[in-house]
Amino acid sequence: MAASLLLLLDDIASVLDDVSLLTKVAAKKTAGVLGDDLALNAQQVAGVKADRELPVVWAVCKGSFVNKAILVPAALLIGTWLPWLVTPLLMIGGAFLCFEGCEKLAHRFLHGSEDAADPARHARAPADEAIDVVAAEKEKVKGAVRTDFILSAEIIAITLGTVQGQPFLTQLIVLVGIAVVMTVGVYGLVAGIVKLDDAGLYLSRRDGAAARVLGRGLLGMAPWLMKALSIAGTVAMFLVGGGILVHGVPALGHAIDAWTAKAGGPWGGLGSMGAHAGIGIVAGAVVLAAVEWVKKLRAKQRGAAV
């Protein structure tokens, strides 16, 4: 009995060790999506009254948990019964990441007029009595949850690729762990970011000189932090998306690995990152061009029908 207990404990320790290692790898690979998730969700509460920011973030967080409660079982079913589908899904997710990065870079040129009108509409919403604030908040939450579903699907797909071939229990623990940690981490940070300016305003009105200086610093830092998150998220999307596409084409992946190994040292690492980012930009531009072409074609067809 004692030997059986020790063997069981050894098996549990082995599983936990595998889970810990795979969770770290999955978290590293999903870092690009995490950065973009932070920026996008922090922007979703723009125009919401200060006292409603945290309830809106909490509502989106609950929607994110629902999304992952759907995606994790679906990923386990695919990993168990359709393992050949994991790589195509990863490639689709990688291409979408690259497309999203290119779309973000080209957004001001493609949708400049919409961007010019949207901030004014959001800023006006809380004070305009003609606008139903509750309905506006619900619409914001719905849009944020839809965006979260796409980003969560990318996170789960990347994690599934990491744990592919592992025992079912290990896959389950890693997927659930990543889902919970990413959701709590993202929306905890989002809540902190959206309240950063309130904290700065509070400190700037305190009596102490040090508190006022810190408060003014936080007020000045908040918009720059949002910009930095957006830029870091975009860069990471190309790195992660391009890396997924590269490793999905073994010949290309081996060629880049051989080239970076020959370069060696920090230049090899920088070269690998540059190659992944470059391939991500090219792939994203191709997908973006195809999407815009389809949009124009449909618009012409609708115009001809009218």
C-alpha positions in Angstrom: 0.0 0.0 0.0 2.8 2.4 0.9 4.6 1.7 -2.4 1.4 2.3 -4.3 0.9 5.6 -2.5 4.4 6.7 -3.3 4.0 5.7 -7.0 0.7 7.7 -7.1 2.4 10.7 -5.6 5.3 10.4 -8.1 2.8 10.3 -11.0 1.0 13.4 -9.6 4.3 15.2 -9.3 5.3 14.2 -12.8 1.9 15.5 -14.2 2.2 18.8 -12.3 5.8 19.2 -13.5 4.6 18.7 -17.1 1.7 21.1 -16.5 3.9 23.8 -15.1 6.4 23.6 -18.0 3.7 23.5 -20.7 1.8 26.4 -19.1 4.9 28.5 -19.2 5.4 27.7 -22.8 1.8 28.4 -23.7 1.8 31.7 -21.8 4.9 32.8 -23.6 3.4 31.9 -27.0 0.1 33.7 -26.2 1.9 36.9 -25.0 1.2 38.7 -28.3 -2.5 38.1 -28.0 -2.4 39.2 -24.4 -0.9 42.6 -25.3 -3.5 43.2 -27.9 -6.3 42.0 -25.6 -5.2 44.5 -23.0 -5.2 47.4 -25.4 -8.5 46.5 -27.1 -10.4 45.9 -23.8 -9.1 49.1 -22.2 -10.4 51.0 -25.2 -13.8 49.4 -25.1 -14.8 51.4 -22.0 -14.0 54.8 -23.7 -17.0 57.1 -23.1 -18.4 55.2 -20.2 -19.1 57.2 -17.0 -16.3 56.9 -14.4 -18.6 55.2 -11.9 -19.6 52.6 -14.5 -16.2 51.6 -15.8 -15.6 48.8 -13.4 -19.1 47.3 -13.8 -18.6 47.3 -17.6 -15.2 45.6 -17.2 -16.7 43.0 -14.9 -19.5 42.4 -17.4 -17.0 41.8 -20.2 -14.9 39.6 -17.9 -17.9 37.4 -17.2 -18.6 37.2 -20.9 -14.9 36.2 -21.4 -15.3 33.3 -18.9 -18.4 32.1 -20.9 -16.4 32.3 -24.1 -13.6 30.1 -22.6 -16.2 27.7 -21.1 -17.2 27.1 -24.7 -13.8 27.1 -26.3 -11.9 24.8 -23.9 -14.2 21.8 -24.3 -14.3 22.4 -28.1 -10.4 22.4 -28.1 -10.3 19.2 -26.1 -12.7 17.5 -28.5 -10.6 18.6 -31.4 -7.4 17.5 -29.8 -8.8 14.1 -28.9 -10.9 13.2 -32.0 -9.5 15.5 -34.8 -5.8 16.1 -33.9 -5.0 16.7 -37.6 -7.2 19.9 -37.4 -4.9 21.5 -34.8 -2.3 22.7 -37.3 -4.8 24.2 -39.8 -6.6 26.0 -37.0 -3.2 27.4 -35.7 -2.4 28.5 -39.2 -5.8 30.3 -39.5 -5.2 31.8 -36.1 -1.7 33.0 -37.1 -3.0 34.5 -40.4 -5.8 36.2 -38.5 -3.3 37.7 -36.0 -1.2 39.0 -38.9 -4.3 40.4 -40.7 -5.5 42.1 -37.5 -2.0 43.7 -37.1 -2.1 45.0 -40.7 -5.7 46.1 -40.4 -4.8 48.1 -37.3 -1.9 49.8 -39.1 -4.0 50.6 -42.2 -7.2 51.5 -40.2 -6.8 55.2 -40.3 -6.5 55.1 -44.1 -9.3 52.7 -44.6 -11.8 54.0 -42.0 -10.6 57.6 -41.4 -14.0 59.2 -41.5 -15.4 56.7 -39.0 -12.6 57.3 -36.6 -13.2 61.0 -36.8 -16.8 60.7 -35.8 -16.6 57.9 -33.3 -14.7 59.6 -30.5 -17.1 62.5 -30.5 -20.0 60.2 -30.3 -18.5 58.2 -27.4 -17.6 61.4 -25.5 -21.2 62.8 -26.0 -23.0 59.6 -25.0 -22.8 59.9 -21.2 -24.1 63.5 -21.1 -26.7 63.3 -23.9 -30.2 62.6 -22.4 -31.4 61.4 -25.8 -29.0 58.5 -25.7 -30.0 55.5 -23.6 -26.9 55.0 -21.5 -27.9 51.5 -20.3 -28.5 50.4 -23.9 -25.1 52.0 -24.9 -23.3 50.1 -22.2 -24.9 46.8 -23.2 -23.9 47.4 -26.8 -20.3 48.1 -25.6 -20.3 44.9 -23.6 -21.6 42.8 -26.5 -19.0 44.2 -28.8 -16.2 43.6 -26.3 -17.4 40.0 -25.7 -17.4 39.4 -29.4 -13.9 40.7 -29.7 -12.8 38.7 -26.7 -14.2 35.5 -28.3 -11.9 35.9 -31.3 -8.9 36.6 -29.1 -9.8 33.8 -26.7 -10.1 31.4 -29.6 -6.5 32.4 -30.7 -5.2 31.9 -27.1 -6.9 28.5 -26.8 -5.7 27.4 -30.3 -2.1 28.3 -29.6 -2.3 26.5 -26.2 -3.8 23.5 -27.8 -0.9 23.4 -30.2 1.5 23.5 -27.3 -0.1 20.5 -25.4 -0.8 18.4 -28.5 0.2 14.8 -28.0 0.1 15.1 -24.2 -2.2 13.0 -21.9 -5.8 14.2 -21.7 -5.5 15.3 -18.1 -2.5 17.4 -18.8 -4.2 19.1 -21.8 -7.3 19.8 -19.6 -5.3 21.3 -16.7 -3.1 23.5 -19.0 -6.1 24.7 -21.1 -8.2 25.5 -18.0 -5.2 27.1 -16.3 -4.3 29.3 -19.2 -8.0 30.3 -19.7 -8.4 31.3 -16.0 -5.0 33.0 -15.7 -5.3 35.0 -18.9 -8.9 36.1 -18.2 -8.2 37.2 -14.6 -4.9 38.8 -15.6 -6.2 40.7 -18.6 -9.3 42.1 -17.0 -7.6 42.8 -13.7 -5.0 44.9 -15.6 -7.8 46.5 -17.7 -9.6 47.5 -14.5 -6.3 49.0 -13.2 -5.6 50.8 -16.4 -9.1 52.4 -16.8 -8.8 53.6 -13.1 -5.3 54.9 -13.5 -6.5 58.4 -14.3 -8.9 58.4 -11.4 -6.0 57.4 -9.1 -3.9 60.2 -10.6 -6.7 62.8 -10.1 -7.2 61.7 -6.5 -3.5 61.9 -5.7 -3.1 65.3 -7.5 -5.7 66.8 -5.0 -3.9 65.5 -1.9 -2.1 67.9 0.5 1.3 66.3 0.2 3.6 67.6 -2.5 4.9 64.1 -3.3 1.3 62.8 -3.8 0.5 65.7 -6.1 3.6 65.1 -8.2 2.8 61.3 -8.4 -0.8 62.1 -9.3 0.2 64.5 -12.1 2.6 61.9 -13.3 -0.1 59.2 -13.4 -2.4 61.5 -15.3 0.3 62.2 -17.9 1.3 58.6 -18.1 -2.2 57.1 -18.7 -2.6 58.0 -22.4 1.0 57.1 -23.2 0.5 53.7 -21.5 -2.5 53.0 -23.8 -0.4 54.0 -26.8 2.5 51.8 -25.7 0.2 48.8 -25.1 -1.3 49.3 -28.5 2.1 49.4 -30.2 3.5 46.5 -28.2 0.4 44.5 -29.0 0.6 45.1 -32.7 4.3 44.2 -32.8 3.7 41.0 -30.8 0.8 40.1 -33.2 3.2 40.0 -36.1 5.9 38.1 -34.1 3.5 35.5 -32.8 1.4 35.2 -36.0 4.4 35.1 -38.2 6.0 32.5 -35.9 2.9 30.3 -36.1 2.9 30.5 -39.9 6.7 29.7 -40.1 6.4 26.7 -37.9 3.3 25.5 -39.8 5.5 25.2 -43.0 8.4 22.9 -41.9 10.7 23.7 -44.8 10.5 27.4 -44.1 10.9 26.9 -40.4 14.0 24.7 -40.9 15.5 27.2 -43.3 15.1 30.1 -40.9 16.4 28.0 -38.0 19.5 27.0 -40.0 20.1 30.7 -41.0 19.8 32.0 -37.4 21.9 29.2 -36.0 24.7 30.1 -38.5 24.4 33.8 -37.4 24.6 32.7 -33.7 24.4 34.9 -30.6 22.0 37.8 -30.2 22.1 38.4 -34.0 20.6 35.0 -34.5 17.8 35.7 -32.1 17.1 39.2 -33.6 17.2 37.6 -37.1 14.7 35.0 -36.2 12.4 37.6 -34.7 12.8 39.8 -37.8 12.0 36.9 -40.1 8.9 36.0 -38.2 7.7 39.6 -38.1 8.5 40.1 -41.8 6.6 37.0 -42.8 3.7 38.1 -40.5 3.5 41.5 -42.2 3.5 40.0 -45.7 0.9 37.4 -44.8 -1.3 40.0 -43.0 -1.0 42.4 -46.0 -2.1 39.6 -48.4 -5.1 38.7 -46.2 -6.0 42.4 -45.7 -5.9 43.0 -49.5 -8.1 40.0 -50.1 -10.6 41.1 -47.5 -10.8 44.6 -48.8 -11.2 43.3 -52.4 -14.1 41.1 -51.3 -15.7 44.0 -49.5 -15.5 46.2 -52.6 -16.8 43.4 -54.8 -19.9 42.9 -52.5 -20.5 46.6 -52.4 -20.5 46.8 -56.2 -22.9 43.8 -56.4 -25.2 45.5 -53.9 -25.1 48.7 -55.9 -25.8 46.9 -59.1 -28.8 45.1 -57.5 -30.3 48.4 -56.4 
